[in-house]
């Protein structure tokens, strides 16, 4: 049996089974929740808090891309998963901190306000779990596949 130049088949299958499936499911639910929240916020009152509501929409896009990236089985999508999950963690930390330091900046909550408190802090914990999962289920690069 030959290996794909972009990934070992066993590693790919492992990433989307067991806890990996649960991780993908949670990302999918959060993607739907963030999309719904941002849509309602933007349609109802965008002019009241454009920064907050735009950040909610950005969070939704990040969760959608991360969900797709975690499901895909190529080195390219593996890298995209790392990028989106890292961006997500940065967003949660920056927006969470700013929402505590300067509450007037985020009078209207975003998905990432107060480290995702409106979502039971899942936005804070999820990227850490995602990074741990990606590190444990690393995809072989093209050069490693040929070695």
C-alpha positions as CSV (number, residue, x, y, z in Angstrom):
1,X,0.0,0.0,0.0
2,X,1.4,3.3,-1.0
3,X,1.1,6.5,1.0
4,X,-0.3,9.7,-0.3
5,X,2.4,12.3,-0.9
6,X,0.4,14.7,1.3
7,X,-0.7,12.5,4.2
8,X,-0.5,9.1,5.7
9,X,-3.9,7.4,5.4
10,X,-4.0,6.2,9.0
11,X,-3.3,9.7,10.4
12,X,-6.1,11.2,8.2
13,X,-8.6,8.6,9.3
14,X,-7.7,9.1,13.0
15,X,-8.1,12.8,12.8
16,X,-11.8,12.6,11.9
17,X,-12.7,9.8,14.3
18,X,-13.5,9.6,18.0
19,X,-12.6,12.8,19.7
20,X,-11.9,14.4,16.4
21,X,-15.5,14.0,15.3
22,X,-16.6,15.5,18.5
23,X,-14.3,18.5,18.0
24,X,-15.6,19.0,14.5
25,X,-19.2,18.8,15.7
26,X,-18.6,21.4,18.4
27,X,-16.9,23.7,15.8
28,X,-19.9,23.1,13.5
29,X,-22.4,24.0,16.2
30,X,-20.4,27.1,17.2
31,X,-20.2,28.1,13.5
32,X,-24.0,27.9,13.2
33,X,-24.5,29.8,16.5
34,X,-22.0,32.5,15.6
35,X,-23.5,32.8,12.1
36,X,-27.0,33.1,13.4
37,X,-26.0,35.6,16.1
38,X,-24.1,37.8,13.7
39,X,-26.8,37.7,11.1
40,X,-29.4,38.8,13.6
41,X,-27.2,41.5,15.1
42,X,-26.3,43.0,11.7
43,X,-29.8,42.9,10.4
44,X,-31.4,44.4,13.5
45,X,-29.0,47.0,14.8
46,X,-25.7,47.2,12.9
47,X,-25.5,50.9,13.3
48,X,-25.6,50.6,17.1
49,X,-22.4,48.6,17.3
50,X,-20.7,48.0,13.9
51,X,-17.4,46.9,15.5
52,X,-18.9,44.3,17.8
53,X,-21.3,42.9,15.2
54,X,-18.6,42.8,12.5
55,X,-16.4,40.8,15.0
56,X,-19.2,38.4,15.5
57,X,-19.5,37.9,11.7
58,X,-15.7,37.4,11.5
59,X,-15.9,34.8,14.3
60,X,-18.6,33.0,12.4
61,X,-16.4,32.9,9.2
62,X,-13.4,31.7,11.3
63,X,-15.5,28.9,12.8
64,X,-16.9,27.8,9.4
65,X,-13.4,27.6,7.8
66,X,-12.0,25.8,10.9
67,X,-14.8,23.3,10.7
68,X,-14.2,22.6,7.1
69,X,-10.4,22.5,7.6
70,X,-10.7,20.0,10.4
71,X,-12.8,17.7,8.2
72,X,-10.4,17.8,5.2
73,X,-7.5,15.4,5.0
74,X,-4.7,17.2,3.1
75,X,-1.6,19.1,4.3
76,X,-3.1,22.3,2.9
77,X,-6.3,22.0,5.0
78,X,-4.2,21.0,8.0
79,X,-2.3,24.2,7.7
80,X,-5.5,26.2,7.2
81,X,-6.8,24.5,10.4
82,X,-3.8,25.7,12.3
83,X,-4.1,29.2,10.9
84,X,-7.8,29.6,11.6
85,X,-7.6,28.1,15.1
86,X,-4.6,30.2,16.0
87,X,-6.5,33.3,14.7
88,X,-9.5,32.2,16.7
89,X,-7.4,32.0,19.9
90,X,-5.8,35.4,19.3
91,X,-9.3,36.9,18.6
92,X,-10.7,35.4,21.8
93,X,-7.8,36.7,23.9
94,X,-7.7,40.2,22.4
95,X,-11.4,40.8,22.3
96,X,-11.9,39.1,25.7
97,X,-9.2,41.3,27.3
98,X,-10.4,44.5,25.6
99,X,-14.0,43.8,26.7
100,X,-12.8,43.6,30.3
101,X,-10.3,46.5,30.1
102,X,-12.6,48.9,28.2
103,X,-16.2,47.7,28.5
104,X,-17.4,50.8,26.5
105,X,-15.6,49.5,23.5
106,X,-17.9,46.4,23.4
107,X,-21.2,47.6,25.0
108,X,-22.8,45.1,22.7
109,X,-21.4,41.6,23.1
110,X,-19.6,39.6,20.5
111,X,-19.0,35.9,20.3
112,X,-15.5,36.5,21.8
113,X,-16.5,39.1,24.5
114,X,-15.3,38.3,28.0
115,X,-13.5,35.3,26.5
116,X,-16.7,33.8,25.1
117,X,-18.7,34.0,28.4
118,X,-21.9,34.1,26.4
119,X,-21.1,30.7,25.0
120,X,-20.0,29.1,28.3
121,X,-16.3,30.0,27.5
122,X,-16.3,27.4,24.7
123,X,-14.6,30.0,22.4
124,X,-11.7,30.2,24.8
125,X,-11.3,26.4,25.4
126,X,-12.1,25.2,21.9
127,X,-9.0,26.6,20.1
128,X,-6.7,25.1,22.8
129,X,-8.3,21.7,22.3
130,X,-8.1,22.1,18.5
131,X,-4.4,22.9,18.7
132,X,-3.8,20.0,20.9
133,X,-5.7,17.7,18.5
134,X,-3.9,19.0,15.5
135,X,-0.5,18.6,17.2
136,X,-1.4,15.0,18.1
137,X,-2.6,14.2,14.6
138,X,0.0,15.8,12.5
139,X,-0.2,15.4,8.7
140,X,3.0,14.3,7.0
141,X,4.4,16.9,4.6
142,X,5.3,16.1,1.0
143,X,9.0,16.0,1.9
144,X,8.3,13.6,4.8
145,X,6.2,11.4,2.7
146,X,9.1,10.8,0.3
147,X,11.7,10.2,2.9
